[in-house]
Amino acid sequence: MTEINLHHLQQMDQTDPLAPLRDLFELPTDVIYLDGNSLGALPKHTPAHLQAVITEQWGQSLIGSWNTYDWMQKPVQLGDRLGKLAGAEEGQSLVCDSTSVNIFKLAAAAIRLRPQRYKIVTETGNFSTDLYLLQGLQRMLGDQLQVVAVEREAVAAQIDQDTALVLLTHTHYKTGQIWDMAAITSLTHKQGALILWDLSHSLGAMPLYLDHNQVDFAVGCNYKYINGGPGAPALLYVAKRHQTTLEQPLTGWLGHARPFDFDDQYQAAPGIEQAMCGTPSVLANAALECAIEIMEQVDLDALRHKSQQLGNIFIQLIAQYCPEFELVSPTDESQRGSQVSITHPQGYAIMQNLIERNVIGDFRAPDNLRFGFAPLYIRYADIWHTVQTLADIMATGSWQEARFHKRQQVT
Ligand SMILES: *Cc1c(COP(=O)(O)O)cnc(C)c1O
């Protein structure tokens, strides 16, 4: 491996085809923001668009805006545009609710499609909400359902003729490890089971091929690499072939075939709209639309390439300058998402010290320091400064100061 130096990285920034995109984001100066995998940055044109939606649409057109400005159509319109970024043809994606709520809707619906089967297979150490929602579903359905959570290496062997659903997170939130979507989806189908992919740490970080891989269901988070804003409505995908038999449990009025008939009896809408529940969050959708406009300009293969390069450089520099940390993410770039995690027993205090020095990553218990490389606005030179700051913190032992040990609510 060749030696990396700052000059070399600055040259890479100069020839980076994605470099101009950084200018589309509002970022505080002097801050290196390596937490775009948890809350993406603010696109510069979002505030003005939100202001216009508030004052012109809501303020002047009031309730007429539902029709005039297509407020009601946004979940489908934005869903189609996001779905395209994930490799989905139109009519299969929505933007609605939170990722958590969408997991519940789709997991419950999937089980209904396989009534003779009793197993849901997932991974231990999956993102907590995914596990908790399956546990909630299990408590609701009792003996009819068994949630089997096993280590990653044991997942494939658990998928069998009793399996109704496999729920996996494509890019692991902590390790950044990626599942082989094509292989696991195909294995699942061979056993007659269905699969629900959680794309939270993949969407907006790499190209995805939902239709091509014959994925059944997917959810994705829009406030991470997509930059849709805190709590942005989430992606929900249901393959066309399941839409005629789907029965999702949150049968709210906007999933009805004719919501404005106000009929007493629920009747599901024929298409993807049946996965809606209640009224869309209009302001949140307006912010999300601005973010999607940026993503649509991006070559996702180039984005993925840059993300892999950023991770490779970080890993190499950490090994060189901060050898006391242990790498938990794959070194093989093809198996790694857009984040790299390293561990240290004093990880919490070290991360607090880094944040005070304007390098923002995050901490995931018990000992993970997590660094997300959002390729739209992270520069190669940022990786150099990050690792040098970390090396300095370790060399001086400044993380030992008491203020870095006080726990915050959000880590
Ligand atoms: C971020 C994330 C979520 C987010 O769920 P919310 O309902 O938005 O809180 C879900 N699953 C995974 C794997 C995530 O990384």
The ligand as an SDF file (V2000), in Angstrom:
LIG
                    3D

 15 15  0  0  0  0  0  0  0  0999 V2000
  -32.0540    4.6770   11.4250 C   0  0  0  0  0  0  0  0  0  0  0  0
  -32.6880    3.3390   11.3310 C   0  0  0  0  0  0  0  0  0  0  0  0
  -34.0620    3.1930   11.5270 C   0  0  0  0  0  0  0  0  0  0  0  0
  -34.8770    4.4040   11.8810 C   0  0  0  0  0  0  0  0  0  0  0  0
  -36.1140    4.1480   12.3820 O   0  0  0  0  0  0  0  0  0  0  0  0
  -37.0450    5.3670   12.8130 P   0  0  0  0  0  0  0  0  0  0  0  0
  -38.3980    4.8000   12.7870 O   0  0  0  0  0  0  0  0  0  0  0  0
  -36.8410    6.4790   11.8400 O   0  0  0  0  0  0  0  0  0  0  0  0
  -36.6350    5.8200   14.1570 O   0  0  0  0  0  0  0  0  0  0  0  0
  -34.6100    1.9360   11.3660 C   0  0  0  0  0  0  0  0  0  0  0  0
  -33.8490    0.8600   11.0560 N   0  0  0  0  0  0  0  0  0  0  0  0
  -32.5040    0.9760   10.8800 C   0  0  0  0  0  0  0  0  0  0  0  0
  -31.6900   -0.2060   10.5160 C   0  0  0  0  0  0  0  0  0  0  0  0
  -31.8920    2.2180   11.0310 C   0  0  0  0  0  0  0  0  0  0  0  0
  -30.5820    2.3290   10.8680 O   0  0  0  0  0  0  0  0  0  0  0  0
  1  2  1  0
  2  3  1  0
  2 14  2  0
  3  4  1  0
  3 10  2  0
  4  5  1  0
  5  6  1  0
  6  7  2  0
  6  8  1  0
  6  9  1  0
 10 11  1  0
 11 12  2  0
 12 13  1  0
 12 14  1  0
 14 15  1  0
M  END
$$$$
